[in-house]
Amino acid sequence: MNAPALIPISTAQLPRTYEAAKRALSECSEVDECKDWADKAAALASYAKQSQDDQLERMAQRIRARAVRRQGELLSQFETAQGARNDLPTSVLEGQKLRSDAAREAGISPKQAQTAVRIASVPEAEFEAQVEAPKPATLTQLAQQGMQRRAAPPPDPQTWLKGRDPKAFSRALHFTGDITNYADAAAKWDLSVLHDLDDDQRMEIRNALRRIDATHDHIATRI
């Protein structure tokens, strides 16, 4: 499978801050969602390089490395074809998803899956030091270090699911991100424009604020 085409920068809706991205990736529980993060970060890094924005490019490189590492952590939870048990009943074996199956379903090529698993096997302290370096390590450099290392035991999903269904967890995560991004955007509005509104615009905004307030009240009384 060929490497994915770069996503237009207008669709690369990454979190507004690097810390928010790190937190979201650490909680990511779906392989395809991690791939989406990695693809968006690659698009953002390409855009930043063309724009000669070194700081943005480094941030995007770090996010991509973390997304690929998280892919590897999740893929490592699946058996490989070589390691799959063959002493189980046929009905059980047929329902057993292999690592290659999980990667294929997420749109990840065998080579990309191998790279991700190798990066996931790099000790966390070493990974952090190299990704946070002034010049972040490349995926190739990180994968080479993981070639001879065994991946750490996968984390227990319940540590981040907290008893929730994975789909419910994903919905909650995205909803929280939407609310946070909305608050960040509202804080940056230039309110001096209020002096330029006409009567019809003021009425339209008041009606919109009433709907917003009703939604805010609904949320605030249930959390």
C-alpha contacts under 8 A as a table, 3 or more apart, distances in Angstrom:
res1	aa1	res2	aa2	distance
1	M	108	I	7.88
1	M	109	S	5.39
2	N	109	S	7.55
3	A	109	S	7.86
4	P	39	D	7.37
6	L	39	D	6.90
6	L	40	K	7.73
6	L	42	A	6.98
6	L	43	A	5.16
7	I	11	T	6.75
7	I	12	A	6.86
7	I	39	D	6.94
7	I	40	K	6.30
7	I	43	A	5.45
8	P	11	T	5.70
8	P	12	A	6.85
8	P	43	A	6.74
9	I	12	A	5.09
9	I	40	K	7.86
9	I	43	A	6.16
9	I	44	L	6.08
9	I	47	Y	6.81
10	S	13	Q	7.39
11	T	40	K	7.81
12	A	40	K	4.89
12	A	41	A	7.30
12	A	43	A	7.03
12	A	44	L	6.72
13	Q	40	K	7.50
14	L	21	A	7.25
14	L	37	W	7.69
14	L	40	K	7.30
14	L	41	A	7.62
15	P	18	Y	7.17
15	P	20	A	6.03
15	P	21	A	5.56
15	P	177	G	7.80
15	P	181	N	7.74
16	R	20	A	7.13
16	R	21	A	7.86
16	R	181	N	7.35
17	T	20	A	5.28
17	T	21	A	6.47
18	Y	21	A	5.01
18	Y	22	K	6.24
18	Y	59	M	6.87
18	Y	63	I	7.57
19	E	22	K	5.08
19	E	23	R	6.21
20	A	23	R	5.15
20	A	24	A	6.14
21	A	24	A	5.16
21	A	25	L	6.09
21	A	63	I	6.95
22	K	25	L	5.26
22	K	26	S	6.18
22	K	63	I	7.18
22	K	66	R	7.44
23	R	26	S	5.25
23	R	27	E	6.54
24	A	27	E	5.25
24	A	28	C	6.19
24	A	173	L	7.78
25	L	28	C	4.92
25	L	34	C	7.30
25	L	66	R	7.12
25	L	67	A	6.35
25	L	70	R	6.99
26	S	70	R	7.20
27	E	160	W	6.10
28	C	33	E	7.20
28	C	34	C	6.77
28	C	70	R	7.58
28	C	170	S	7.94
29	S	33	E	7.82
29	S	74	L	7.30
29	S	157	P	7.63
29	S	166	P	7.19
29	S	170	S	7.91
30	E	33	E	5.28
30	E	34	C	6.49
30	E	74	L	7.46
31	V	34	C	5.19
31	V	35	K	6.34
31	V	71	Q	5.46
31	V	74	L	6.36
31	V	75	L	7.19
31	V	102	A	7.67
31	V	103	A	7.50
31	V	106	A	6.14
32	D	35	K	4.95
32	D	36	D	6.21
32	D	105	E	7.81
32	D	106	A	4.41
32	D	107	G	7.15
33	E	36	D	4.99
33	E	37	W	6.38
34	C	37	W	5.03
34	C	38	A	6.26
34	C	67	A	5.33
34	C	68	V	6.91
34	C	70	R	6.70
34	C	71	Q	5.71
35	K	38	A	4.98
35	K	39	D	6.12
35	K	67	A	6.93
35	K	68	V	7.07
35	K	71	Q	6.93
35	K	106	A	7.32
35	K	107	G	7.95
35	K	108	I	7.51
36	D	39	D	5.16
36	D	40	K	6.16
37	W	40	K	5.21
37	W	41	A	6.07
37	W	63	I	7.88
37	W	64	R	6.97
37	W	67	A	6.02
38	A	41	A	5.11
38	A	42	A	6.14
38	A	63	I	7.30
38	A	64	R	4.63
38	A	65	A	7.55
38	A	67	A	5.27
38	A	68	V	6.25
39	D	42	A	5.09
39	D	43	A	6.30
39	D	64	R	7.61
40	K	43	A	5.06
40	K	44	L	6.16
41	A	44	L	4.96
41	A	45	A	6.05
41	A	60	A	5.04
41	A	61	Q	6.80
41	A	63	I	6.24
41	A	64	R	5.19
42	A	45	A	5.08
42	A	46	S	6.20
42	A	60	A	6.86
42	A	61	Q	7.15
42	A	64	R	6.47
43	A	46	S	5.15
43	A	47	Y	6.21
44	L	47	Y	5.05
44	L	48	A	6.07
44	L	56	L	7.99
44	L	57	E	7.18
44	L	60	A	6.05
45	A	48	A	5.06
45	A	49	K	6.08
45	A	56	L	7.13
45	A	57	E	4.59
45	A	58	R	7.42
45	A	59	M	7.97
45	A	60	A	5.09
45	A	61	Q	6.25
46	S	49	K	5.15
46	S	50	Q	6.30
46	S	57	E	7.44
47	Y	50	Q	5.23
47	Y	51	S	6.18
47	Y	57	E	7.94
48	A	51	S	4.91
48	A	52	Q	5.93
48	A	53	D	4.99
48	A	54	D	6.87
48	A	56	L	5.84
48	A	57	E	4.99
49	K	52	Q	4.89
49	K	53	D	6.09
49	K	54	D	6.82
49	K	57	E	6.02
50	Q	53	D	7.77
53	D	56	L	5.54
53	D	57	E	6.19
54	D	57	E	5.03
54	D	58	R	6.19
55	Q	58	R	5.32
55	Q	59	M	6.33
56	L	59	M	5.12
56	L	60	A	6.19
57	E	60	A	5.15
57	E	61	Q	6.17
58	R	61	Q	5.01
58	R	62	R	6.21
58	R	135	K	7.23
58	R	136	P	6.80
59	M	62	R	5.19
59	M	63	I	6.27
60	A	63	I	5.08
60	A	64	R	6.11
61	Q	64	R	5.11
61	Q	65	A	6.21
61	Q	136	P	7.00
61	Q	138	T	7.91
62	R	65	A	5.14
62	R	66	R	6.26
62	R	131	V	5.80
62	R	132	E	7.23
62	R	136	P	6.64
63	I	66	R	5.14
63	I	67	A	6.10
64	R	67	A	5.02
64	R	68	V	6.16
65	A	68	V	5.24
65	A	69	R	6.11
65	A	131	V	7.34
65	A	138	T	7.67
65	A	139	L	6.41
66	R	69	R	5.04
66	R	70	R	6.12
67	A	70	R	5.13
67	A	71	Q	6.24
68	V	71	Q	4.93
68	V	72	G	6.33
68	V	116	A	5.29
68	V	119	I	7.56
69	R	72	G	5.03
69	R	73	E	6.31
69	R	116	A	5.50
69	R	117	V	7.14
69	R	119	I	5.47
69	R	120	A	4.80
70	R	73	E	4.97
70	R	74	L	6.29
70	R	116	A	7.74
70	R	120	A	6.95
71	Q	74	L	5.30
71	Q	75	L	6.08
71	Q	113	A	7.84
71	Q	116	A	5.96
71	Q	117	V	7.43
71	Q	120	A	7.98
72	G	75	L	5.02
72	G	76	S	5.91
72	G	113	A	6.89
72	G	114	Q	7.97
72	G	115	T	7.74
72	G	116	A	4.19
72	G	117	V	3.91
72	G	118	R	7.14
72	G	119	I	6.82
72	G	120	A	5.10
73	E	76	S	5.20
73	E	77	Q	6.98
73	E	116	A	7.82
73	E	117	V	6.56
73	E	120	A	5.49
73	E	151	A	7.97
73	E	154	P	6.28
74	L	77	Q	5.53
74	L	78	F	7.74
74	L	154	P	7.28
75	L	78	F	5.67
75	L	99	R	5.86
75	L	102	A	7.05
75	L	103	A	7.19
75	L	113	A	7.60
75	L	117	V	6.85
76	S	79	E	7.36
76	S	99	R	7.28
76	S	117	V	6.35
76	S	151	A	7.25
76	S	154	P	6.79
77	Q	99	R	7.85
77	Q	154	P	5.92
78	F	97	K	7.03
78	F	98	L	5.58
78	F	99	R	4.77
78	F	102	A	7.76
79	E	82	Q	7.96
79	E	83	G	5.89
79	E	84	A	5.44
79	E	97	K	7.66
79	E	98	L	5.23
79	E	99	R	5.61
80	T	83	G	5.11
80	T	84	A	5.89
80	T	98	L	5.61
80	T	99	R	5.30
80	T	100	S	7.01
81	A	84	A	5.33
81	A	98	L	6.40
81	A	99	R	7.63
81	A	100	S	7.81
84	A	98	L	7.68
85	R	88	L	6.66
85	R	93	L	7.97
86	N	93	L	7.37
88	L	92	V	6.34
88	L	93	L	6.32
89	P	92	V	5.39
89	P	93	L	6.36
90	T	93	L	5.02
90	T	94	E	6.07
91	S	94	E	5.34
91	S	95	G	6.67
92	V	95	G	5.32
92	V	96	Q	6.37
93	L	96	Q	5.09
97	K	101	D	6.09
97	K	102	A	6.87
98	L	101	D	5.14
98	L	102	A	6.42
99	R	102	A	5.14
99	R	103	A	6.18
100	S	103	A	5.14
100	S	104	R	6.06
100	S	110	P	7.01
100	S	113	A	8.00
101	D	104	R	5.15
101	D	105	E	6.13
102	A	105	E	5.25
102	A	106	A	6.35
103	A	106	A	5.17
103	A	107	G	6.33
103	A	108	I	4.97
103	A	109	S	6.86
103	A	110	P	7.31
103	A	113	A	6.37
104	R	107	G	5.08
104	R	108	I	5.46
104	R	109	S	6.57
104	R	110	P	7.86
105	E	108	I	7.51
108	I	112	Q	6.00
108	I	113	A	6.19
109	S	112	Q	5.14
109	S	113	A	6.15
110	P	113	A	5.07
110	P	114	Q	6.14
111	K	114	Q	5.05
111	K	115	T	6.21
112	Q	115	T	5.07
112	Q	116	A	6.15
113	A	116	A	5.07
113	A	117	V	6.22
114	Q	117	V	5.28
114	Q	118	R	6.19
115	T	118	R	5.18
115	T	119	I	6.19
115	T	139	L	7.62
115	T	140	T	7.67
115	T	143	A	5.50
116	A	119	I	5.18
116	A	120	A	6.18
116	A	143	A	7.37
117	V	120	A	5.02
117	V	121	S	6.46
117	V	151	A	7.32
118	R	121	S	5.22
118	R	122	V	6.97
118	R	142	L	7.75
118	R	143	A	5.02
118	R	144	Q	7.45
118	R	145	Q	7.57
118	R	146	G	4.40
118	R	147	M	5.66
118	R	149	R	7.60
118	R	151	A	7.45
119	I	122	V	5.47
119	I	139	L	7.57
119	I	142	L	5.57
119	I	143	A	4.75
119	I	145	Q	7.51
119	I	146	G	5.55
120	A	123	P	7.87
120	A	146	G	7.42
120	A	151	A	6.33
120	A	152	A	7.87
121	S	146	G	5.32
121	S	149	R	5.84
121	S	150	R	5.78
121	S	151	A	3.97
121	S	152	A	6.14
122	V	126	E	6.77
122	V	127	F	6.10
122	V	142	L	7.33
122	V	143	A	7.99
122	V	145	Q	6.50
122	V	146	G	5.11
122	V	149	R	6.97
122	V	151	A	7.52
123	P	126	E	5.44
123	P	127	F	6.15
124	E	127	F	5.02
124	E	128	E	6.03
125	A	128	E	5.20
125	A	129	A	6.21
126	E	129	A	5.24
126	E	130	Q	6.30
127	F	130	Q	5.35
127	F	131	V	6.05
127	F	142	L	7.58
128	E	131	V	5.26
128	E	132	E	5.89
129	A	132	E	5.40
129	A	133	A	6.05
130	Q	133	A	5.14
130	Q	136	P	5.88
130	Q	137	A	5.54
131	V	135	K	7.87
131	V	136	P	4.60
131	V	137	A	5.64
132	E	135	K	7.77
132	E	136	P	6.04
133	A	136	P	5.17
133	A	137	A	7.59
137	A	141	Q	6.11
137	A	142	L	6.55
138	T	141	Q	5.19
138	T	142	L	6.32
139	L	142	L	5.15
139	L	143	A	5.99
140	T	143	A	5.12
140	T	144	Q	6.17
141	Q	144	Q	5.34
141	Q	145	Q	6.72
142	L	145	Q	5.34
142	L	146	G	6.68
143	A	146	G	5.11
143	A	147	M	6.42
144	Q	147	M	5.40
145	Q	148	Q	7.15
145	Q	149	R	7.64
146	G	149	R	5.08
146	G	150	R	7.66
155	P	159	T	7.56
156	D	159	T	5.75
157	P	160	W	5.91
157	P	161	L	6.01
158	Q	161	L	4.68
158	Q	162	K	5.11
158	Q	163	G	6.03
159	T	162	K	5.90
161	L	164	R	5.18
161	L	165	D	7.11
161	L	166	P	6.68
161	L	169	F	6.22
164	R	168	A	6.35
164	R	169	F	6.03
165	D	168	A	5.18
165	D	169	F	6.14
166	P	169	F	4.94
166	P	170	S	6.15
167	K	170	S	5.07
167	K	171	R	6.24
168	A	171	R	5.13
168	A	172	A	6.17
169	F	172	A	5.15
169	F	173	L	6.12
170	S	173	L	5.06
170	S	174	H	6.23
171	R	174	H	5.30
171	R	175	F	6.02
172	A	175	F	5.08
172	A	176	T	6.07
173	L	176	T	5.27
173	L	177	G	6.29
174	H	177	G	4.99
174	H	178	D	6.12
175	F	178	D	5.06
175	F	179	I	6.27
176	T	179	I	5.25
176	T	180	T	6.18
177	G	180	T	5.09
177	G	181	N	6.04
178	D	181	N	5.20
178	D	182	Y	6.04
179	I	182	Y	5.05
179	I	183	A	6.23
180	T	183	A	5.15
180	T	184	D	6.24
181	N	184	D	5.02
181	N	185	A	6.11
182	Y	185	A	5.14
182	Y	186	A	6.13
183	A	186	A	5.15
183	A	187	A	6.21
184	D	187	A	5.27
184	D	188	K	6.78
185	A	188	K	5.36
185	A	189	W	6.81
186	A	189	W	5.35
190	D	193	V	6.36
191	L	194	L	5.71
192	S	195	H	6.16
192	S	196	D	7.96
193	V	196	D	5.34
193	V	197	L	7.02
194	L	197	L	5.55
197	L	201	Q	5.78
197	L	202	R	6.20
198	D	201	Q	5.35
198	D	202	R	6.24
199	D	202	R	5.09
199	D	203	M	6.24
200	D	203	M	5.17
200	D	204	E	6.18
201	Q	204	E	4.99
201	Q	205	I	6.10
202	R	205	I	5.17
202	R	206	R	6.12
203	M	206	R	5.09
203	M	207	N	6.27
204	E	207	N	5.26
204	E	208	A	6.30
205	I	208	A	4.98
205	I	209	L	6.05
206	R	209	L	5.06
206	R	210	R	6.27
207	N	210	R	5.17
207	N	211	R	6.57
208	A	211	R	5.21
208	A	212	I	6.21
209	L	212	I	4.85
209	L	213	D	5.89
210	R	213	D	5.07
210	R	214	A	6.18
211	R	214	A	5.15
211	R	215	T	6.39
212	I	215	T	5.15
212	I	216	H	6.14
213	D	216	H	4.93
213	D	217	D	6.04
214	A	217	D	5.15
214	A	218	H	6.17
215	T	218	H	5.03
215	T	219	I	6.27
216	H	219	I	5.18
216	H	220	A	5.96
217	D	220	A	5.06
217	D	221	T	6.04
218	H	221	T	5.64
218	H	222	R	6.62
219	I	222	R	5.38
219	I	223	I	6.42
220	A	223	I	5.72
